Amino acid sequence: MINKDSVRHELAKLLASRAFEGKRQACNFLEYVVVEALEGRGEKISQYGIAVESLGKSPDYCPTENPAVRVEAGRVRKLLDDYYANECVTPLLRIQLPVGSYAPVFEPVQRQSGALSMANAVITEKSVQSVGPRIYISCQNPASIRDDVARNLVYTLHSSLPMILGKFRELRIALIDHTETPRTLDDELSYAWQQHQSEFLLKCEIQVEAEGFVLNKTLIHTISGERVWESQSSIARMYDPKVLETLYAQMITQAFSLNQGVVLNYWSRYWRNQDSLPAHYRVLVEHIHFIQEDASERSFHLFLHACQERTQQYHDDALAHLHFAVLCLYATMMNFASYPLPAEQWRQLTLKALTLNPGNALAHGIFALECYQRGDLELCQMEMGTARRTNPFDTACGHLLAVGLCALRNWRQALTLLTEVLAGEYRHPEPLLSVPCLYYFRQGRFIQAARQADSFAQVGGWAAFGTLSERCRAEDCNGCIQRLGNAVSQLDTPAHFSYPQHLTRLDAPLGTPYTWRSCPQL
């Protein structure tokens, strides 16, 4: 006998998956037939009922004249196959839609006996798509909480966290099944790894206090058992929903962001130290190593080779094309003459990345920068707005836009963007904290020049950086822009990259100044 709660849990995971993301009709179809089957009406599921009850067709719908249900059924079968092949390779049960029937089948998955050695385990996911780590989200069982406000808060966390983290292409999400909750932390780590192949456990616990609540968040590496990140937040009993948005933004910036997230950094270092690196991990592992650890020419070469290999072998590898497009911007900024990438290749990659990742903020962000480089300022503005609306929590995308705009010499726009993006805590050492857009790529040509004795004076020396710091503290943006422009103009433009005419001015306008989360025009 299949547990109905387990089926409902599996359905919720399917509807929240990337395979079904943005496919409203397919979601409605699947939810309708599964609920009907659970209510004991599986044998009565018909084309007409599906069309009218789930697909929104009119009561005069005629199955013999309109094949909409048959077409959608084929689509759902393909999406189910894609989900179980790429996103959830070790489910507790499978929901299937057999050919020739509209009634779903719930198949329990047989598990291998014996304990799995977590310390020596290597993921063997059979996926042609490049992917990142899977996160197992564990919240308290709401039914076990007596305090009504605390219980509603846990319900909110349990429903909103997977959706928010699921917007990041680099992460995969697994949800706790309260019907099989392990008793101890060790059991939970083992369960997350063995049953879901999740490399990290995100544990969120609400602690009730006199004046409100304390939210404890802990991220643990399931294979090694190491605590990677911990944070504690206080929440008033009568809290504003925007408080949770702030908490989500802080957690994503500190733990999951591409440019500085400790989880992705740990994950990258872990796999680089293993004897064998899964091929579908390599693009993201090398990107994180380059952007967070070692932005050297050698690291750039490893990242480039990984992107080239994956995109040539798998023409539909969404994440590989997306990060290859980002790499083209790095090549422009870092002046790696040994690896020239033509502007046309950047354009082709951004278009392919956008096609393969239609609901991804980073894809819209890198496309916006490519549009700006070509001189299409109007389309750039539109794409930046789309990136913000798509995922306002993606501060790494905001960073990329600011850094890219600096590289393309739009100083005012970049600094306006950075004003809000850098509102949180960022790991940029002094004295270059005032110009993170230039210091961000720690081995970038501007910083390399500043570190060399023969060119240090050329970019203004420490006096220039001191002046920048003082002007930033005084919010003298015009002074900063002028100083930055004078310093960067002393550096040579990369030989393999020619700035379009609209980029030769110090401050090329781009319409209304853009901010990542609060600009009403976008």
C-alpha positions in Angstrom: 0.0 0.0 0.0 1.3 3.5 -0.9 1.1 6.1 1.8 -1.1 9.0 0.5 1.0 11.6 2.3 4.1 10.3 0.6 2.3 10.6 -2.8 1.2 14.2 -2.0 4.8 15.0 -0.9 6.2 13.5 -4.2 3.6 15.5 -6.1 4.6 18.7 -4.3 8.3 18.1 -5.3 7.3 17.5 -8.9 5.3 20.7 -9.1 8.2 22.7 -7.6 10.8 21.1 -9.8 12.7 22.7 -12.7 11.2 20.2 -15.1 7.7 21.6 -14.4 8.7 25.2 -13.8 6.6 27.6 -15.7 4.5 24.8 -17.3 1.1 25.7 -15.8 -1.0 23.4 -17.9 1.2 20.4 -17.2 1.1 21.1 -13.5 -2.7 21.4 -13.5 -3.0 18.2 -15.5 -0.7 16.2 -13.1 -2.2 17.6 -9.9 -5.7 16.9 -11.1 -5.1 13.2 -12.1 -3.1 12.5 -8.9 -5.7 14.0 -6.6 -8.5 12.1 -8.4 -6.6 8.9 -8.0 -5.9 9.5 -4.3 -9.6 10.1 -3.8 -10.4 6.8 -5.3 -11.7 8.1 -8.6 -8.8 7.0 -10.8 -10.9 4.7 -13.0 -13.3 7.6 -13.8 -10.6 10.0 -15.1 -11.5 11.0 -18.6 -10.3 13.3 -21.4 -13.4 15.4 -20.8 -12.9 15.7 -17.1 -9.2 16.6 -17.5 -10.0 19.2 -20.2 -12.8 21.0 -18.3 -11.5 20.6 -14.7 -7.8 21.1 -15.1 -7.1 22.7 -18.5 -9.8 25.3 -18.4 -11.6 24.1 -21.5 -15.3 25.1 -22.0 -18.1 22.6 -21.2 -18.7 22.0 -24.9 -15.2 20.5 -25.3 -15.2 17.5 -27.7 -12.2 15.1 -27.3 -12.6 13.7 -30.8 -12.2 17.1 -32.3 -9.6 18.6 -30.0 -6.5 16.6 -29.1 -5.4 19.0 -26.3 -5.6 16.4 -23.5 -3.7 13.7 -25.5 -1.0 16.3 -26.3 -0.7 17.4 -22.7 -0.6 13.9 -21.5 2.4 13.2 -23.7 4.1 16.3 -22.5 3.5 15.3 -18.8 5.0 11.8 -19.5 8.1 13.4 -21.0 8.4 15.9 -18.1 8.1 13.0 -15.5 10.8 11.1 -17.3 13.1 14.2 -17.4 12.5 14.8 -13.7 13.4 11.3 -12.5 16.4 11.1 -14.9 17.9 14.5 -14.0 16.5 16.0 -10.8 15.5 13.2 -8.5 17.4 10.0 -9.3 16.7 8.4 -5.9 13.0 9.1 -5.0 11.0 7.2 -2.4 8.4 6.5 -5.0 7.7 7.5 -8.6 4.5 9.0 -10.1 4.1 7.6 -13.6 1.5 8.2 -16.3 1.4 5.0 -18.4 0.9 5.3 -22.1 -2.7 4.7 -23.1 -4.1 5.8 -19.7 -4.7 9.1 -17.9 -4.8 7.5 -14.4 -1.4 7.8 -12.7 0.5 4.9 -11.2 2.4 5.2 -7.9 5.4 2.9 -7.8 7.5 2.4 -4.7 11.2 2.4 -5.2 13.2 -0.6 -4.0 16.2 0.3 -1.9 19.5 -1.6 -1.8 20.2 -3.2 1.5 23.3 -2.4 3.5 24.9 0.8 4.9 26.4 3.3 2.4 29.8 4.5 3.3 29.2 8.2 3.2 32.8 9.2 3.6 33.9 7.5 0.4 30.7 7.8 -1.6 30.9 9.5 -5.0 27.7 10.8 -6.7 27.0 8.9 -9.9 24.0 10.9 -11.2 23.3 10.0 -14.8 22.7 13.4 -16.1 24.0 15.1 -19.2 23.2 18.5 -17.7 25.8 20.3 -15.6 24.5 20.8 -12.1 25.4 22.0 -8.7 24.9 20.7 -5.2 21.5 19.4 -3.9 20.3 21.0 -0.7 18.0 19.0 1.7 15.8 21.4 3.6 14.7 20.3 7.0 12.2 22.3 9.1 10.3 21.2 12.2 7.1 19.3 11.7 4.4 22.1 12.0 2.0 19.6 13.6 4.3 19.2 16.6 4.3 23.0 17.4 1.7 24.2 19.9 2.3 27.9 19.5 0.0 29.1 16.6 2.2 31.9 15.4 5.3 29.7 15.5 3.5 27.0 13.7 2.4 29.4 10.9 6.0 30.7 10.7 7.3 27.1 10.2 4.6 26.5 7.5 5.8 29.7 5.8 9.5 28.6 5.9 8.6 25.2 4.6 6.7 26.5 1.6 8.8 29.6 0.7 12.4 28.4 1.1 12.3 25.8 -1.6 10.7 28.2 -4.1 13.2 30.9 -3.3 16.3 28.7 -3.5 14.8 26.9 -6.5 15.2 30.0 -8.5 19.0 29.6 -8.5 20.1 27.5 -11.4 23.2 26.4 -9.4 21.2 24.7 -6.7 18.9 21.7 -6.5 16.4 21.3 -3.7 15.1 18.2 -1.8 12.3 18.6 0.8 11.9 16.8 4.1 9.1 14.2 4.3 7.6 14.5 7.7 6.2 11.0 7.5 9.7 9.6 7.6 11.6 12.2 9.7 14.8 10.7 11.2 15.1 10.9 15.0 18.7 12.2 15.4 20.9 14.6 13.4 23.2 11.8 12.3 20.2 9.8 11.1 19.0 12.9 9.2 22.4 13.4 7.6 22.5 9.8 6.5 18.9 10.0 5.3 19.5 13.2 3.3 22.5 11.6 1.6 21.3 8.0 1.0 17.7 8.8 0.0 18.2 12.1 -1.8 21.9 12.3 -2.7 21.8 15.7 -1.0 25.3 17.0 -0.2 24.1 19.6 2.2 21.5 19.6 4.9 19.9 23.0 5.6 18.3 22.8 9.0 15.9 25.5 10.1 14.5 25.5 13.6 12.2 28.0 15.4 12.8 28.6 19.1 9.9 30.2 20.9 10.8 33.0 23.4 8.9 35.4 25.5 8.9 38.4 23.0 9.1 36.4 19.8 11.2 33.7 18.1 14.8 32.8 17.2 15.4 31.2 13.8 18.5 29.0 13.9 19.9 28.1 10.5 22.6 25.5 10.1 24.2 24.1 6.9 25.9 20.7 7.3 27.9 18.8 4.7 26.2 15.4 4.7 29.2 13.4 3.5 31.8 14.8 6.0 29.4 15.9 8.7 31.1 19.3 8.9 29.1 22.4 9.8 29.7 24.8 6.9 27.6 27.8 8.0 25.5 28.8 10.9 23.3 31.9 11.6 20.8 33.0 14.1 18.0 35.6 13.6 15.5 37.2 16.0 11.9 37.6 14.8 9.3 39.6 16.7 6.0 37.8 17.5 4.1 40.4 15.4 6.6 40.4 12.5 6.3 42.1 9.1 6.5 39.6 6.2 9.3 41.8 4.8 11.4 40.7 7.7 11.5 37.2 6.3 12.6 38.6 2.9 15.5 40.3 4.6 16.4 37.0 6.3 16.2 35.1 3.0 18.4 37.7 1.3 21.1 37.5 4.0 21.1 33.8 4.0 21.4 33.6 0.2 24.2 36.2 0.1 26.2 34.6 2.9 25.6 30.9 2.1 24.4 30.4 -1.5 25.5 33.3 -3.7 27.8 32.5 -6.6 30.4 35.2 -5.8 30.9 34.6 -2.1 28.5 31.9 -0.8 30.4 29.7 1.7 28.4 26.6 0.7 29.4 26.8 -2.9 32.9 27.6 -1.9 33.1 24.5 0.4 31.5 22.4 -2.3 34.0 23.5 -4.9 37.0 22.9 -2.7 35.7 19.5 -1.6 35.3 18.2 -5.1 38.6 19.7 -6.3 40.3 17.7 -3.5 38.8 14.4 -4.6 40.5 11.9 -6.9 37.5 12.0 -9.2 35.4 15.1 -10.1 32.0 14.2 -11.7 31.9 15.6 -15.2 28.6 17.3 -14.7 30.0 19.2 -11.7 33.1 20.5 -13.4 31.8 23.7 -14.9 30.4 25.1 -11.7 33.3 23.8 -9.6 35.9 25.6 -11.8 33.8 28.7 -11.9 33.5 29.0 -8.2 37.2 28.3 -7.7 38.0 31.0 -10.2 35.7 33.6 -8.8 36.2 32.9 -5.1 39.6 31.4 -4.7 42.1 32.0 -7.5 41.3 34.4 -10.4 44.5 33.6 -12.1 45.1 32.8 -15.8 45.6 29.1 -15.0 42.2 28.9 -13.2 40.6 30.8 -16.0 42.0 28.2 -18.5 40.6 25.3 -16.4 37.2 27.1 -16.3 37.3 27.8 -20.1 38.2 24.2 -20.9 35.4 22.9 -18.8 32.9 25.2 -20.5 34.2 24.3 -24.0 34.1 20.6 -23.3 30.6 20.5 -22.0 29.0 22.8 -24.5 30.6 20.9 -27.4 29.5 17.6 -26.1 26.0 18.6 -24.9 24.4 21.3 -26.9 21.5 21.6 -24.5 23.6 21.9 -21.3 21.8 24.9 -19.8 24.2 25.7 -16.9 27.3 25.2 -19.0 26.2 27.7 -21.7 25.1 30.2 -19.0 28.5 30.1 -17.2 30.4 30.1 -20.5 28.6 33.4 -21.3 29.7 34.8 -18.0 33.2 33.7 -18.7 33.3 35.8 -21.9 32.7 38.9 -19.7 35.6 37.8 -17.5 37.9 37.4 -20.5 37.1 41.0 -21.5 37.8 42.3 -18.0 40.9 40.3 -17.1 42.8 40.9 -20.4 43.9 37.3 -20.7 45.5 37.7 -24.1 46.3 34.0 -24.3 42.6 33.2 -24.5 40.9 35.8 -26.8 37.2 35.2 -27.2 35.5 37.1 -30.1 32.6 39.3 -29.4 30.4 37.3 -31.8 31.0 34.2 -29.6 29.8 36.1 -26.5 26.6 37.1 -28.3 25.9 33.5 -29.4 26.5 32.2 -26.0 24.3 34.8 -24.2 21.4 34.1 -26.7 21.8 30.3 -26.1 22.0 30.7 -22.4 18.9 32.8 -22.4 17.1 30.3 -24.5 18.1 27.4 -22.2 17.5 29.4 -19.0 14.4 31.5 -19.6 13.5 32.1 -16.0 17.0 32.7 -14.7 18.2 36.1 -13.5 21.9 35.5 -14.3 21.0 34.6 -17.9 19.1 37.9 -18.3 21.9 39.8 -16.5 24.8 38.6 -18.7 22.6 39.1 -21.8 22.0 42.7 -20.6 25.8 43.3 -20.5 26.3 41.9 -23.9 23.6 44.2 -25.2 25.3 47.2 -23.6 28.6 46.2 -25.1 27.0 46.2 -28.6 25.4 49.6 -28.0 21.8 48.3 -27.6 21.1 50.4 -24.5 17.3 50.1 -24.6 17.4 46.3 -24.6 20.1 46.3 -21.9 17.8 48.4 -19.7 14.9 46.0 -20.3 17.0 42.9 -19.5 18.4 44.4 -16.3 14.8 45.0 -15.2 13.9 41.5 -16.1 16.8 40.1 -14.1 15.7 42.0 -11.1 12.1 40.9 -11.3 13.0 37.3 -12.0 15.0 37.0 -8.8 15.5 40.0 -6.6 17.4 37.8 -4.1 20.2 37.1 -6.6 22.8 39.7 -5.4 25.5 37.8 -7.3 23.7 38.8 -10.5 23.7 42.4 -9.2 27.4 42.1 -8.5 28.0 40.8 -12.0 26.1 43.7 -13.6 28.0 46.3 -11.5 31.3 44.8 -12.3 30.4 44.4 -16.0 29.3 48.0 -16.3 32.5 49.1 -14.7 34.5 47.1 -17.3 32.4 48.7 -20.0 33.1 52.1 -18.5 29.6 53.0 -17.3 30.8 54.2 -13.9 27.8 56.1 -12.7 25.4 53.2 -13.4 27.7 50.7 -11.8 28.2 52.7 -8.6 24.5 53.4 -8.3 23.9 49.6 -8.5 26.6 48.9 -6.0 25.1 51.2 -3.5 22.3 48.7 -2.8 24.0 45.5 -3.8 26.7 46.0 -1.2 24.3 46.8 1.6 25.2 43.5 3.3 28.4 42.1 4.6 31.0 41.3 1.9 34.4 39.8 2.2 36.4 42.5 0.4 39.6 43.5 2.4 40.6 47.1 2.9 41.8 49.4 1.5 39.9 48.6 -1.7 36.5 48.2 -0.1 35.4 51.5 -1.6 35.9 50.1 -5.1 34.7 46.5 -4.9 33.6 46.5 -8.5 37.3 46.8 -9.5 38.8 44.8 -6.7 36.2 42.1 -6.9 38.3 40.0 -9.3 41.3 40.0 -7.1 43.8 39.3 -9.8 42.2 41.7 -12.3 44.4 43.9 -14.5 43.6 47.0 -12.5 44.7 45.5 -9.2 47.7 43.8 -10.8 48.8 47.2 -12.0 48.2 48.6 -8.6 50.4 45.9 -7.0 53.4 46.4 -9.4 55.9 49.0 -8.3 56.4 50.4 -11.8 52.7 51.0 -12.4 51.5 51.7 -8.9 52.0 55.5 -9.3 50.3 55.3 -12.7 47.0 54.5 -11.1 47.3 57.1 -8.4 49.1 55.2 -5.6 47.6 54.8 -2.1 46.7 58.5 -2.1 44.2 57.8 -4.9 42.6 54.9 -2.9 42.6 57.1 0.3 40.8 59.8 -1.7 38.3 57.2 -3.0 37.6 55.9 0.5 36.9 59.4 1.9 34.7 60.4 -1.0 32.7 57.2 -0.8 32.2 57.7 3.0 31.0 61.2 2.2 28.7 59.8 -0.6 30.6 62.0 -3.2 29.8 59.7 -6.1 30.8 62.3 -8.7 34.2 62.6 -7.1 34.6 58.8 -7.1 33.6 58.5 -10.7 36.1 61.2 -11.8 38.9 59.6 -9.8 38.1 56.1 -11.1 37.9 57.3 -14.7 41.3 59.1 -14.5 42.9 56.0 -13.0 41.5 53.4 -15.4 42.1 55.6 -18.4 45.9 55.2 -17.7 45.6 51.5 -18.2 45.8 49.9 -21.7 42.6 48.7 -23.3 42.8 44.9 -24.0 44.3 44.3 -27.4 41.7 41.7 -28.3 38.7 43.9 -27.4 37.6 47.1 -28.9 35.2 49.3 -27.0 32.2 50.5 -29.1 32.0 54.2 -29.7 29.3 54.7 -27.0 31.7 53.3 -24.4 34.6 55.7 -24.9 33.1 58.4 -22.7 33.8 58.4 -19.0 30.1 58.1 -18.0 28.0 56.6 -20.8 24.3 57.2 -19.7 21.9 54.4 -19.6 18.6 56.0 -18.8 17.3 56.2 -15.2 19.9 55.0 -12.6 19.3 51.4 -11.8 19.2 49.8 -8.4 18.9 46.1 -7.8 15.9 45.9 -5.6 14.2 49.2 -5.1 14.2 51.1 -8.4 10.5 51.7 -9.2 11.2 52.2 -12.9 12.4 48.6 -13.3 
